[in-house]
Amino acid sequence: MVVSKHKLLIVDDDETLQQQLRWAFDDFDVSLAGSRAAAMAVFEQEPAPIVLLDLGLPPDQDGPSEGLAALESILALHPRLKSSS
């Protein structure tokens, strides 16, 4: 019997943290991205119903603008993603 894992997209520019999160979520089919552009490329190929998103992405690592822009782009592709049902 093949058990399908839930898809999870982790978006964080810290590669060490990415690997730690991948390890922590080993029950999931994890995809990783380190930027908004990379996240959108991954998400467009295989949308994940769960996204862990660092708001402090380059080039605005000290502010939330790039992370919020990524969230806006993801929700534009799949508006129901934020739904819990």
N, C-alpha and C positions, 0 to 999 in steps of 0.2 A: 504494500500500500504506500503510495506516494503522498507525503504530507506537504501541502503548499504553505510556505511561510508568507507572512504579511510583508509587504514592501515598505521600506523605510528609507527616506532620503535625508542624509545628514549634510548640512551646508555649514562649513566652518573653514576658515583659512589656516587654522593651526593643525598641521598634519599629525602631530602627536596626539592631540585631542580627538581627531578623527579616528585614529586607530584604537584609542581607548574606548570610544563610544561604539565602534564596530564590535569590539570584544564584549562590551557590556550588553549589547543587543544581539547576541549570537543566535537568538531564536527568530530573528528577522532576516529577510533578504535585503541587505544593506547596500545602498549606493552612496558614494561620497562625491562631494563637490567642494571646491575651495573658493569659489567666486560666484557672483550672480550669473555671469555668462555660462559658467560650467554647470551650475544648478539648472538653468533653463534648458541647456542641451540635454542633460540627463532626464529632466522631467518631461520634455517633449517626446523623448524616445520611449520612456517607460514611466508614466505617472505613478507616483507613490501616494497612497492614501494618508500616510503619516510623514510629516516633514519636521525635522529638528533644524531650526534656523538661527544661526548667530546673526544678530543685527549689526554687529561691528565688522562688516566685511570691507576689504579694500575696494576702492581707494579711501574710504571714510572709516577707517578702523576705530576711531575714537568717537564716532557718532553712529546713529541708527539709520541714516538715510539710504545707504546701499542695501542693507538688510530689509528695510521696509519696501524698497523698490522691488527687491526679489519677491517678497511676499505678495505685493500687488500684482506682479507678473504671473506668479503661480496661480493666484486666485482668478486672474483674468482667463487663464486657460481652463481651470476647473473650479468654478464658483462654489460648488457644493463641498469642496474639500474641507472647509471649516465646519461643516455640519457634523454633528456627532452621531447622526442616524445613518 
